[in-house]
Amino acid sequence: MMTAYILRLLVLVPLVAGLAFLALWLWRKVQPGMALRQRDRLVTLVDAVPLGATGRLAVVEFSGKRLLLAVARGQVQLLSEAPITEAERNG
């Protein structure tokens, strides 16, 4: 009787652990509201530097340009704009 219990335990514990791992892996891959495959992004965040408690400077690439943005609570302001050179794009 005890041997049957231990055998079932040895089979079911790894099975439940494997199912839990699979569920967490799928949750990470297919988060709510996200597509199954990774899509190309039109906007890329290059760098961000904090300014005080609620503000930050961000460099964003969009449509072949680099934009310097001031981001604060509730507002975004364009500070500067520059084209992306071929040297920056390749490496």
HUWOHU-V860525 format. One record per residue. N is the residue number from 1. RES is the residue in three letters. SS is DSSP state (A for helix, B for strand, O for the rest). PHI is phi in whole degrees, -180 to 180 (999 if undefined). PSI is psi in whole degrees, -180 to 180 (none if undefined). Layout:
BEGIN
N&RES&SS&PHI&PSI / N&RES&SS&PHI&PSI
END
This chain:
BEGIN
1&MET&O&999&-46 / 2&MET&A&-68&-33 / 3&THR&A&-66&-41 / 4&ALA&A&-63&-40 / 5&TYR&A&-63&-46 / 6&ILE&A&-66&-39 / 7&LEU&A&-64&-44 / 8&ARG&A&-63&-39 / 9&LEU&A&-64&-42 / 10&LEU&A&-67&-25 / 11&VAL&A&-88&-43 / 12&LEU&A&-78&-34 / 13&VAL&A&-64&-49 / 14&PRO&A&-64&-33 / 15&LEU&A&-64&-46 / 16&VAL&A&-66&-41 / 17&ALA&A&-63&-42 / 18&GLY&A&-64&-40 / 19&LEU&A&-66&-38 / 20&ALA&A&-65&-43 / 21&PHE&A&-62&-44 / 22&LEU&A&-63&-41 / 23&ALA&A&-64&-43 / 24&LEU&A&-68&-38 / 25&TRP&A&-65&-44 / 26&LEU&A&-66&-38 / 27&TRP&A&-61&-40 / 28&ARG&A&-68&-40 / 29&LYS&A&-73&-41 / 30&VAL&O&-118&75 / 31&GLN&O&-75&154 / 32&PRO&O&-57&131 / 33&GLY&O&85&-1 / 34&MET&O&-105&151 / 35&ALA&O&-77&161 / 36&LEU&O&-68&-33 / 37&ARG&O&-110&155 / 38&GLN&O&-77&131 / 39&ARG&O&-104&160 / 40&ASP&O&-72&136 / 41&ARG&O&-92&141 / 42&LEU&O&-84&-25 / 43&VAL&B&-119&133 / 44&THR&B&-126&128 / 45&LEU&B&-83&117 / 46&VAL&B&-86&-48 / 47&ASP&B&-160&155 / 48&ALA&B&-145&136 / 49&VAL&B&-124&127 / 50&PRO&B&-70&142 / 51&LEU&B&-127&98 / 52&GLY&O&75&-157 / 53&ALA&O&-80&-35 / 54&THR&O&-123&-5 / 55&GLY&B&-109&162 / 56&ARG&B&-159&154 / 57&LEU&B&-97&135 / 58&ALA&B&-131&138 / 59&VAL&B&-106&124 / 60&VAL&B&-126&137 / 61&GLU&B&-98&130 / 62&PHE&B&-155&128 / 63&SER&O&54&44 / 64&GLY&O&75&15 / 65&LYS&B&-130&155 / 66&ARG&B&-106&127 / 67&LEU&B&-113&133 / 68&LEU&B&-99&117 / 69&LEU&B&-116&141 / 70&ALA&B&-100&118 / 71&VAL&B&-115&123 / 72&ALA&B&-131&175 / 73&ARG&O&-62&113 / 74&GLY&O&85&3 / 75&GLN&B&-153&151 / 76&VAL&B&-132&131 / 77&GLN&B&-130&132 / 78&LEU&B&-79&123 / 79&LEU&B&-100&-39 / 80&SER&B&-155&160 / 81&GLU&B&-144&136 / 82&ALA&B&-146&146 / 83&PRO&B&-73&154 / 84&ILE&O&-88&125 / 85&THR&O&-82&163 / 86&GLU&A&-63&-36 / 87&ALA&A&-64&-41 / 88&GLU&A&-69&-37 / 89&ARG&A&-70&-35 / 90&ASN&A&-89&-17 / 91&GLY&O&-174&none
END
